[in-house]
Amino acid sequence: MSWWKRKRGFKPSCVARALYQGCGWNYDEGYPVRFVVKNISPGVDHIQCQFYTGVDWYWSTQQDGFVVGGSEEFSEIVGYKTLTLEELLKERIVAEKS
């Protein structure tokens, strides 16, 4: 039996989901992207991708395996940091090395 049939699935973190969505919007659709970071509870941050259509910034999400425009998660909380794709990747690389 191969390993993927034995291993249980997992739910990726919001960072992995945001990166996946951002790469899709930017690479496949050609839209600029940014990532909004929110502190949702003490010591716990959440990140969500936005894409720019030339008119406005829209929130990204996933539905039925597709990356789609969606609604803001934790809308009652204002983001404290906005990162570009390059800034997010650099930040994650530094965090992994620490």
N, CA, C and O atoms as CSV, one atom per row, in Angstrom:
chain,resi,resn,atom,element,x,y,z
A,1,MET,N,N,0.850,-1.180,0.000
A,1,MET,CA,C,0.000,0.000,0.000
A,1,MET,C,C,0.891,1.237,0.000
A,1,MET,O,O,1.842,1.324,0.777
A,2,SER,N,N,0.587,2.173,-0.856
A,2,SER,CA,C,1.408,3.372,-0.933
A,2,SER,C,C,1.122,4.320,0.234
A,2,SER,O,O,0.077,4.245,0.879
A,3,TRP,N,N,2.090,5.218,0.484
A,3,TRP,CA,C,2.015,6.083,1.660
A,3,TRP,C,C,0.797,6.984,1.665
A,3,TRP,O,O,0.254,7.247,2.739
A,4,TRP,N,N,0.332,7.480,0.501
A,4,TRP,CA,C,-0.788,8.418,0.511
A,4,TRP,C,C,-2.112,7.746,0.824
A,4,TRP,O,O,-3.078,8.417,1.186
A,5,LYS,N,N,-2.166,6.425,0.688
A,5,LYS,CA,C,-3.391,5.721,1.060
A,5,LYS,C,C,-3.427,5.465,2.559
A,5,LYS,O,O,-4.504,5.299,3.131
A,6,ARG,N,N,-2.262,5.430,3.204
A,6,ARG,CA,C,-2.202,5.198,4.649
A,6,ARG,C,C,-2.301,6.497,5.436
A,6,ARG,O,O,-2.873,6.526,6.525
A,7,LYS,N,N,-1.748,7.562,4.890
A,7,LYS,CA,C,-1.689,8.825,5.616
A,7,LYS,C,C,-3.038,9.526,5.592
A,7,LYS,O,O,-3.709,9.582,4.562
A,8,ARG,N,N,-3.421,10.061,6.746
A,8,ARG,CA,C,-4.648,10.836,6.811
A,8,ARG,C,C,-4.390,12.225,6.257
A,8,ARG,O,O,-3.259,12.710,6.289
A,9,GLY,N,N,-5.400,12.847,5.766
A,9,GLY,CA,C,-5.273,14.197,5.233
A,9,GLY,C,C,-5.080,15.217,6.342
A,9,GLY,O,O,-5.162,14.888,7.525
A,10,PHE,N,N,-4.830,16.432,5.956
A,10,PHE,CA,C,-4.665,17.513,6.918
A,10,PHE,C,C,-5.223,18.792,6.324
A,10,PHE,O,O,-5.384,18.917,5.110
A,11,LYS,N,N,-5.510,19.725,7.190
A,11,LYS,CA,C,-5.981,21.041,6.761
A,11,LYS,C,C,-4.800,21.991,6.808
A,11,LYS,O,O,-4.234,22.209,7.879
A,12,PRO,N,N,-4.410,22.567,5.668
A,12,PRO,CA,C,-3.255,23.469,5.652
A,12,PRO,C,C,-3.520,24.725,6.479
A,12,PRO,O,O,-4.667,25.127,6.674
A,13,SER,N,N,-2.456,25.324,6.954
A,13,SER,CA,C,-2.566,26.559,7.728
A,13,SER,C,C,-3.045,27.695,6.831
A,13,SER,O,O,-3.038,27.584,5.606
A,14,CYS,N,N,-3.460,28.783,7.461
A,14,CYS,CA,C,-3.906,29.933,6.677
A,14,CYS,C,C,-2.759,30.508,5.844
A,14,CYS,O,O,-2.996,31.069,4.775
A,15,VAL,N,N,-1.521,30.374,6.323
A,15,VAL,CA,C,-0.375,30.869,5.555
A,15,VAL,C,C,-0.247,30.076,4.250
A,15,VAL,O,O,-0.092,30.665,3.180
A,16,ALA,N,N,-0.310,28.763,4.334
A,16,ALA,CA,C,-0.204,27.926,3.131
A,16,ALA,C,C,-1.355,28.197,2.173
A,16,ALA,O,O,-1.147,28.278,0.962
A,17,ARG,N,N,-2.566,28.336,2.704
A,17,ARG,CA,C,-3.724,28.613,1.843
A,17,ARG,C,C,-3.591,29.984,1.173
A,17,ARG,O,O,-3.873,30.126,-0.017
A,18,ALA,N,N,-3.162,30.989,1.940
A,18,ALA,CA,C,-3.007,32.340,1.384
A,18,ALA,C,C,-1.944,32.357,0.287
A,18,ALA,O,O,-2.133,32.984,-0.755
A,19,LEU,N,N,-0.827,31.669,0.524
A,19,LEU,CA,C,0.232,31.605,-0.489
A,19,LEU,C,C,-0.267,30.927,-1.767
A,19,LEU,O,O,-0.015,31.412,-2.870
A,20,TYR,N,N,-0.964,29.823,-1.615
A,20,TYR,CA,C,-1.512,29.102,-2.758
A,20,TYR,C,C,-2.453,30.000,-3.565
A,20,TYR,O,O,-2.352,30.087,-4.789
A,21,GLN,N,N,-3.359,30.658,-2.862
A,21,GLN,CA,C,-4.317,31.533,-3.534
A,21,GLN,C,C,-3.610,32.712,-4.199
A,21,GLN,O,O,-3.915,33.065,-5.337
A,22,GLY,N,N,-2.664,33.316,-3.481
A,22,GLY,CA,C,-1.936,34.457,-4.031
A,22,GLY,C,C,-1.164,34.101,-5.286
A,22,GLY,O,O,-1.153,34.858,-6.256
A,23,CYS,N,N,-0.520,32.947,-5.265
A,23,CYS,CA,C,0.221,32.504,-6.452
A,23,CYS,C,C,-0.732,32.274,-7.622
A,23,CYS,O,O,-0.401,32.593,-8.764
A,24,GLY,N,N,-1.892,31.731,-7.349
A,24,GLY,CA,C,-2.882,31.509,-8.402
A,24,GLY,C,C,-3.386,32.811,-8.999
A,24,GLY,O,O,-3.419,32.964,-10.220
A,25,TRP,N,N,-3.776,33.747,-8.150
A,25,TRP,CA,C,-4.271,35.033,-8.651
A,25,TRP,C,C,-3.189,35.764,-9.436
A,25,TRP,O,O,-3.464,36.355,-10.480
A,26,ASN,N,N,-1.956,35.724,-8.932
A,26,ASN,CA,C,-0.877,36.460,-9.575
A,26,ASN,C,C,-0.378,35.767,-10.838
A,26,ASN,O,O,-0.301,36.393,-11.895
A,27,TYR,N,N,-0.044,34.505,-10.743
A,27,TYR,CA,C,0.543,33.771,-11.863
A,27,TYR,C,C,-0.487,33.413,-12.936
A,27,TYR,O,O,-0.274,33.664,-14.122
A,28,ASP,N,N,-1.591,32.830,-12.512
A,28,ASP,CA,C,-2.582,32.350,-13.484
A,28,ASP,C,C,-3.475,33.466,-14.034
A,28,ASP,O,O,-3.828,33.461,-15.213
A,29,GLU,N,N,-3.838,34.426,-13.168
A,29,GLU,CA,C,-4.771,35.470,-13.585
A,29,GLU,C,C,-4.106,36.819,-13.841
A,29,GLU,O,O,-4.713,37.702,-14.447
A,30,GLY,N,N,-2.870,36.984,-13.389
A,30,GLY,CA,C,-2.139,38.227,-13.635
A,30,GLY,C,C,-2.501,39.378,-12.715
A,30,GLY,O,O,-2.156,40.524,-13.003
A,31,TYR,N,N,-3.197,39.097,-11.599
A,31,TYR,CA,C,-3.590,40.155,-10.675
A,31,TYR,C,C,-2.508,40.378,-9.613
A,31,TYR,O,O,-1.914,39.418,-9.123
A,32,PRO,N,N,-2.253,41.634,-9.259
A,32,PRO,CA,C,-1.387,41.889,-8.094
A,32,PRO,C,C,-2.079,41.341,-6.836
A,32,PRO,O,O,-3.307,41.337,-6.742
A,33,VAL,N,N,-1.287,40.891,-5.893
A,33,VAL,CA,C,-1.843,40.351,-4.652
A,33,VAL,C,C,-1.161,40.997,-3.448
A,33,VAL,O,O,-0.062,41.542,-3.544
A,34,ARG,N,N,-1.847,40.917,-2.323
A,34,ARG,CA,C,-1.279,41.319,-1.041
A,34,ARG,C,C,-1.875,40.414,0.030
A,34,ARG,O,O,-2.866,39.720,-0.200
A,35,PHE,N,N,-1.258,40.436,1.190
A,35,PHE,CA,C,-1.668,39.548,2.273
A,35,PHE,C,C,-1.896,40.380,3.527
A,35,PHE,O,O,-1.017,41.129,3.953
A,36,VAL,N,N,-3.068,40.246,4.108
A,36,VAL,CA,C,-3.443,41.020,5.285
A,36,VAL,C,C,-3.336,40.123,6.510
A,36,VAL,O,O,-3.914,39.037,6.552
A,37,VAL,N,N,-2.584,40.596,7.515
A,37,VAL,CA,C,-2.363,39.848,8.748
A,37,VAL,C,C,-3.188,40.481,9.860
A,37,VAL,O,O,-3.166,41.698,10.046
A,38,LYS,N,N,-3.914,39.646,10.599
A,38,LYS,CA,C,-4.748,40.108,11.707
A,38,LYS,C,C,-4.393,39.314,12.957
A,38,LYS,O,O,-4.073,38.128,12.875
A,39,ASN,N,N,-4.449,39.962,14.100
A,39,ASN,CA,C,-4.276,39.268,15.367
A,39,ASN,C,C,-5.660,38.899,15.873
A,39,ASN,O,O,-6.424,39.776,16.277
A,40,ILE,N,N,-6.000,37.591,15.858
A,40,ILE,CA,C,-7.357,37.176,16.201
A,40,ILE,C,C,-7.518,36.801,17.669
A,40,ILE,O,O,-8.636,36.763,18.182
A,41,SER,N,N,-6.411,36.523,18.344
A,41,SER,CA,C,-6.426,36.287,19.791
A,41,SER,C,C,-4.980,36.397,20.268
A,41,SER,O,O,-4.063,36.374,19.447
A,42,PRO,N,N,-4.757,36.516,21.574
A,42,PRO,CA,C,-3.378,36.685,22.059
A,42,PRO,C,C,-2.445,35.589,21.520
A,42,PRO,O,O,-2.649,34.401,21.768
A,43,GLY,N,N,-1.421,36.020,20.782
A,43,GLY,CA,C,-0.438,35.085,20.243
A,43,GLY,C,C,-0.862,34.339,18.994
A,43,GLY,O,O,-0.118,33.490,18.503
A,44,VAL,N,N,-2.056,34.640,18.462
A,44,VAL,CA,C,-2.558,33.926,17.283
A,44,VAL,C,C,-2.883,34.927,16.176
A,44,VAL,O,O,-3.743,35.792,16.342
A,45,ASP,N,N,-2.191,34.803,15.052
A,45,ASP,CA,C,-2.442,35.642,13.892
A,45,ASP,C,C,-3.156,34.854,12.811
A,45,ASP,O,O,-3.104,33.624,12.779
A,46,HIS,N,N,-3.819,35.575,11.933
A,46,HIS,CA,C,-4.482,34.983,10.772
A,46,HIS,C,C,-4.085,35.803,9.555
A,46,HIS,O,O,-3.947,37.023,9.648
A,47,ILE,N,N,-3.901,35.151,8.424
A,47,ILE,CA,C,-3.528,35.850,7.193
A,47,ILE,C,C,-4.501,35.455,6.094
A,47,ILE,O,O,-4.927,34.303,6.004
A,48,GLN,N,N,-4.847,36.440,5.251
A,48,GLN,CA,C,-5.748,36.188,4.133
A,48,GLN,C,C,-5.265,36.989,2.924
A,48,GLN,O,O,-4.791,38.117,3.056
A,49,CYS,N,N,-5.392,36.396,1.773
A,49,CYS,CA,C,-4.950,37.001,0.515
A,49,CYS,C,C,-6.028,37.937,-0.044
A,49,CYS,O,O,-7.228,37.702,0.100
A,50,GLN,N,N,-5.550,39.000,-0.684
A,50,GLN,CA,C,-6.408,39.865,-1.483
A,50,GLN,C,C,-5.800,39.981,-2.883
A,50,GLN,O,O,-4.582,39.906,-3.048
A,51,PHE,N,N,-6.658,40.165,-3.882
A,51,PHE,CA,C,-6.190,40.378,-5.249
A,51,PHE,C,C,-6.804,41.661,-5.781
A,51,PHE,O,O,-7.910,42.039,-5.395
A,52,TYR,N,N,-6.067,42.337,-6.684
A,52,TYR,CA,C,-6.475,43.630,-7.211
A,52,TYR,C,C,-6.830,43.500,-8.684
A,52,TYR,O,O,-6.015,43.048,-9.488
A,53,THR,N,N,-8.051,43.896,-9.036
A,53,THR,CA,C,-8.537,43.738,-10.406
A,53,THR,C,C,-8.340,44.985,-11.260
A,53,THR,O,O,-8.722,45.007,-12.430
A,54,GLY,N,N,-7.742,46.022,-10.675
A,54,GLY,CA,C,-7.627,47.292,-11.379
A,54,GLY,C,C,-8.674,48.283,-10.926
A,54,GLY,O,O,-8.583,49.475,-11.221
A,55,VAL,N,N,-9.663,47.794,-10.214
A,55,VAL,CA,C,-10.731,48.640,-9.688
A,55,VAL,C,C,-10.691,48.661,-8.164
A,55,VAL,O,O,-10.771,49.727,-7.554
A,56,ASP,N,N,-10.567,47.492,-7.552
A,56,ASP,CA,C,-10.610,47.389,-6.100
A,56,ASP,C,C,-9.892,46.118,-5.655
A,56,ASP,O,O,-9.614,45.228,-6.459
A,57,TRP,N,N,-9.600,46.054,-4.360
A,57,TRP,CA,C,-9.033,44.849,-3.757
A,57,TRP,C,C,-10.178,43.936,-3.327
A,57,TRP,O,O,-11.162,44.394,-2.746
A,58,TYR,N,N,-10.041,42.633,-3.620
A,58,TYR,CA,C,-11.060,41.643,-3.259
A,58,TYR,C,C,-10.427,40.548,-2.410
A,58,TYR,O,O,-9.261,40.199,-2.597
A,59,TRP,N,N,-11.205,40.012,-1.479
A,59,TRP,CA,C,-10.733,38.923,-0.625
A,59,TRP,C,C,-10.750,37.620,-1.397
A,59,TRP,O,O,-11.627,37.391,-2.231
A,60,SER,N,N,-9.784,36.774,-1.119
A,60,SER,CA,C,-9.677,35.475,-1.779
A,60,SER,C,C,-10.039,34.361,-0.798
A,60,SER,O,O,-9.816,34.476,0.407
A,61,THR,N,N,-10.597,33.293,-1.336
A,61,THR,CA,C,-10.897,32.111,-0.534
A,61,THR,C,C,-10.881,30.896,-1.465
A,61,THR,O,O,-10.596,31.021,-2.656
A,62,GLN,N,N,-11.186,29.739,-0.917
A,62,GLN,CA,C,-11.288,28.520,-1.716
A,62,GLN,C,C,-12.658,27.904,-1.502
A,62,GLN,O,O,-13.193,27.900,-0.393
A,63,GLN,N,N,-13.215,27.381,-2.595
A,63,GLN,CA,C,-14.529,26.759,-2.526
A,63,GLN,C,C,-14.566,25.593,-3.502
A,63,GLN,O,O,-14.311,25.765,-4.694
A,64,ASP,N,N,-14.879,24.423,-3.001
A,64,ASP,CA,C,-14.975,23.210,-3.829
A,64,ASP,C,C,-13.722,22.987,-4.666
A,64,ASP,O,O,-13.808,22.565,-5.819
A,65,GLY,N,N,-12.545,23.274,-4.080
A,65,GLY,CA,C,-11.287,23.042,-4.758
A,65,GLY,C,C,-10.842,24.165,-5.687
A,65,GLY,O,O,-9.793,24.059,-6.323
A,66,PHE,N,N,-11.619,25.231,-5.773
A,66,PHE,CA,C,-11.282,26.359,-6.638
A,66,PHE,C,C,-10.898,27.571,-5.804
A,66,PHE,O,O,-11.418,27.765,-4.705
A,67,VAL,N,N,-9.988,28.386,-6.326
A,67,VAL,CA,C,-9.648,29.666,-5.725
A,67,VAL,C,C,-10.633,30.685,-6.292
A,67,VAL,O,O,-10.740,30.842,-7.509
A,68,VAL,N,N,-11.347,31.374,-5.409
A,68,VAL,CA,C,-12.403,32.294,-5.839
A,68,VAL,C,C,-12.379,33.564,-4.989
A,68,VAL,O,O,-11.788,33.602,-3.910
A,69,GLY,N,N,-13.029,34.588,-5.501
A,69,GLY,CA,C,-13.262,35.777,-4.697
A,69,GLY,C,C,-14.241,35.414,-3.590
A,69,GLY,O,O,-15.193,34.666,-3.816
A,70,GLY,N,N,-14.011,35.937,-2.413
A,70,GLY,CA,C,-14.864,35.562,-1.291
A,70,GLY,C,C,-15.056,36.705,-0.321
A,70,GLY,O,O,-14.965,37.877,-0.687
A,71,SER,N,N,-15.320,36.351,0.904
A,71,SER,CA,C,-15.569,37.358,1.926
A,71,SER,C,C,-14.390,37.425,2.895
A,71,SER,O,O,-13.577,36.506,2.986
A,72,GLU,N,N,-14.328,38.523,3.599
A,72,GLU,CA,C,-13.271,38.736,4.568
A,72,GLU,C,C,-13.498,37.845,5.780
A,72,GLU,O,O,-14.593,37.821,6.341
A,73,GLU,N,N,-12.462,37.113,6.186
A,73,GLU,CA,C,-12.531,36.305,7.395
A,73,GLU,C,C,-12.176,37.189,8.584
A,73,GLU,O,O,-11.312,38.059,8.469
A,74,PHE,N,N,-12.825,36.981,9.712
A,74,PHE,CA,C,-12.600,37.788,10.914
A,74,PHE,C,C,-12.771,39.272,10.596
A,74,PHE,O,O,-11.924,40.091,10.953
A,75,SER,N,N,-13.868,39.610,9.925
A,75,SER,CA,C,-14.095,40.977,9.441
A,75,SER,C,C,-14.195,42.002,10.560
A,75,SER,O,O,-14.030,43.197,10.315
A,76,GLU,N,N,-14.459,41.562,11.768
A,76,GLU,CA,C,-14.566,42.494,12.890
A,76,GLU,C,C,-13.202,42.973,13.388
A,76,GLU,O,O,-13.125,43.877,14.220
A,77,ILE,N,N,-12.129,42.368,12.880
A,77,ILE,CA,C,-10.772,42.707,13.321
A,77,ILE,C,C,-10.034,43.398,12.176
A,77,ILE,O,O,-10.025,42.917,11.043
A,78,VAL,N,N,-9.422,44.524,12.490
A,78,VAL,CA,C,-8.648,45.269,11.488
A,78,VAL,C,C,-7.255,44.663,11.385
A,78,VAL,O,O,-6.618,44.371,12.397
A,79,GLY,N,N,-6.791,44.479,10.166
A,79,GLY,CA,C,-5.450,43.946,9.954
A,79,GLY,C,C,-4.388,44.905,10.465
A,79,GLY,O,O,-4.546,46.122,10.363
A,80,TYR,N,N,-3.308,44.365,11.012
A,80,TYR,CA,C,-2.243,45.212,11.534
A,80,TYR,C,C,-1.030,45.252,10.617
A,80,TYR,O,O,-0.097,46.020,10.852
A,81,LYS,N,N,-1.038,44.432,9.581
A,81,LYS,CA,C,0.110,44.397,8.677
A,81,LYS,C,C,-0.357,43.916,7.309
A,81,LYS,O,O,-1.181,43.007,7.207
A,82,THR,N,N,0.181,44.541,6.250
A,82,THR,CA,C,-0.084,44.115,4.878
A,82,THR,C,C,1.251,43.825,4.218
A,82,THR,O,O,2.171,44.641,4.274
A,83,LEU,N,N,1.354,42.660,3.593
A,83,LEU,CA,C,2.604,42.214,2.976
A,83,LEU,C,C,2.410,41.925,1.495
A,83,LEU,O,O,1.336,41.499,1.072
A,84,THR,N,N,3.454,42.161,0.715
A,84,THR,CA,C,3.458,41.695,-0.675
A,84,THR,C,C,3.816,40.209,-0.664
A,84,THR,O,O,4.187,39.664,0.376
A,85,LEU,N,N,3.706,39.564,-1.808
A,85,LEU,CA,C,4.084,38.155,-1.917
A,85,LEU,C,C,5.551,37.972,-1.548
A,85,LEU,O,O,5.898,37.053,-0.805
A,86,GLU,N,N,6.408,38.841,-2.063
A,86,GLU,CA,C,7.842,38.748,-1.771
A,86,GLU,C,C,8.121,38.945,-0.279
A,86,GLU,O,O,8.931,38.219,0.297
A,87,GLU,N,N,7.467,39.909,0.342
A,87,GLU,CA,C,7.662,40.157,1.779
A,87,GLU,C,C,7.203,38.966,2.612
A,87,GLU,O,O,7.862,38.593,3.583
A,88,LEU,N,N,6.079,38.371,2.237
A,88,LEU,CA,C,5.574,37.215,2.976
A,88,LEU,C,C,6.532,36.037,2.873
A,88,LEU,O,O,6.814,35.379,3.874
A,89,LEU,N,N,7.035,35.765,1.671
A,89,LEU,CA,C,7.970,34.651,1.498
A,89,LEU,C,C,9.257,34.887,2.306
A,89,LEU,O,O,9.751,33.972,2.965
A,90,LYS,N,N,9.791,36.101,2.254
A,90,LYS,CA,C,10.995,36.408,3.029
A,90,LYS,C,C,10.742,36.243,4.519
A,90,LYS,O,O,11.579,35.690,5.232
A,91,GLU,N,N,9.602,36.714,4.994
A,91,GLU,CA,C,9.263,36.607,6.414
A,91,GLU,C,C,9.157,35.145,6.846
A,91,GLU,O,O,9.625,34.776,7.923
A,92,ARG,N,N,8.546,34.325,6.010
A,92,ARG,CA,C,8.384,32.890,6.341
A,92,ARG,C,C,9.727,32.181,6.330
A,92,ARG,O,O,9.963,31.316,7.174
A,93,ILE,N,N,10.619,32.520,5.400
A,93,ILE,CA,C,11.937,31.889,5.333
A,93,ILE,C,C,12.726,32.227,6.584
A,93,ILE,O,O,13.365,31.349,7.163
A,94,VAL,N,N,12.697,33.474,7.011
A,94,VAL,CA,C,13.390,33.883,8.237
A,94,VAL,C,C,12.802,33.149,9.438
A,94,VAL,O,O,13.547,32.687,10.303
A,95,ALA,N,N,11.478,33.037,9.503
A,95,ALA,CA,C,10.825,32.356,10.639
A,95,ALA,C,C,11.229,30.881,10.695
A,95,ALA,O,O,11.434,30.338,11.780
A,96,GLU,N,N,11.345,30.233,9.539
A,96,GLU,CA,C,11.725,28.818,9.504
A,96,GLU,C,C,13.154,28.595,9.949
A,96,GLU,O,O,13.474,27.548,10.512
A,97,LYS,N,N,14.038,29.590,9.699
A,97,LYS,CA,C,15.429,29.461,10.091
A,97,LYS,C,C,15.636,29.703,11.583
A,97,LYS,O,O,16.647,29.280,12.143
A,98,SER,N,N,14.682,30.382,12.236
A,98,SER,CA,C,14.841,30.681,13.666
A,98,SER,C,C,14.426,29.529,14.534
A,98,SER,O,O,14.499,29.622,15.760
